[in-house]
Structure formats: C-alpha cells, structure tokens
Amino acid sequence: MFAASKSLTNAVKSAVAVAAAAGILTLAAPASVHASNSPFTALSGSWSGAGVITMASGSKERIRCRAKYDVDSAGSNLGLTLRCASDTYNFELQSNVAHRNGAISGTWAETTRHVGGNIDGSARGNSINVRVSGTLSALLAVNTNANQQSISIQAPGTEMASVAISLSRGTH
C-alpha cells in the first residue's frame, strides 16, 4: 500500500525524516491532562491530519498522515505506526519510545525503505523537542492543545527545508 515507487534519493530521505518527525513529535500532551506527567498517556488511539513540506528550492507539497498509538498502562512506553502520503511518495514509520523523568528516547524505522535510527529529546508541559538521528537527522518541535497538535520540523542538510503538520485526534 505504501511501497516506494522510486529510489531512496535525498528528497525521499527527507520524507523519511518527516515521517520520523511527525511520528515522534505527536508524542506531546498537556501535563494537566494526566497525573503521571507522561506525554504519552493522552495519546492512545488514532490521529490524522495534513500539512505542507517546503523544499530547499522553495517548492511546496501537501502531505497527509494517519497515526495509531499504543500506550502502556503506566504511560511510560509508546508504540507508534504512522503512515503518510504526498502527491509523489508514501512511507510507513514504526517507533518505540520511552519517557523517563522528562527525557524521551527510543528507536524508529521506516519499514518500506528499511532505514532507521534513534530518537532523543525532552518533554516539558505541552511541548516536546527531539532529535531524530541515524540514516538522517532532523530537529523537531511540537505543541499540543487538547485534541490538536502542531508540528514543526527542520532537517538541515537535506532537500527539505521545513515541514508544518497539524493533527487531530479521532479523525480519519
């Protein structure tokens, strides 16, 4: 369904960074929503949304994403499957991350292209900031307000200059 239709170029590597970023950054939730202060507790279930990728050349492309979150009962571990599509490519991200004392860490893999790496960052209030590393790297920030999330991604050194995505819980 989301099979790669062309080789893993810099643009597609950038798309993988976006997938990793979108998947990991949607991990933020307001601390007031849950007693455990985990950014994962309020995320269980389905989210979807759209955004815009701005390439280094200045061209822009729309992107659509769907996410499924599985959170453990303590709210400290999260498994994610994220599927995203634009007009020219598709990808599927899987990640497993943990939250301990404000720190977030884990791994990610883009399953259609067999690439992956690590996730490291921190959560504070309704915001999260992480670095995705491995085959590529990106800096990510997200803010969550109730059932809405805004995601900002910067992937220096790639063809993708920036990404802005908005997700909503429970929409398809």
Secondary structure as UniProt FT lines:
FT   HELIX           10..25
FT   TURN            26..27
FT   HELIX           31..33
FT   TURN            35..36
FT   HELIX           41..43
FT   STRAND          45..55
FT   TURN            56..57
FT   STRAND          60..71
FT   TURN            73..74
FT   STRAND          77..86
FT   STRAND          90..100
FT   TURN            101..102
FT   STRAND          103..110
FT   TURN            111..114
FT   STRAND          115..124
FT   TURN            125..126
FT   STRAND          127..134
FT   STRAND          138..145
FT   TURN            146..147
FT   STRAND          148..154
FT   TURN            156..157
FT   STRAND          160..169
//
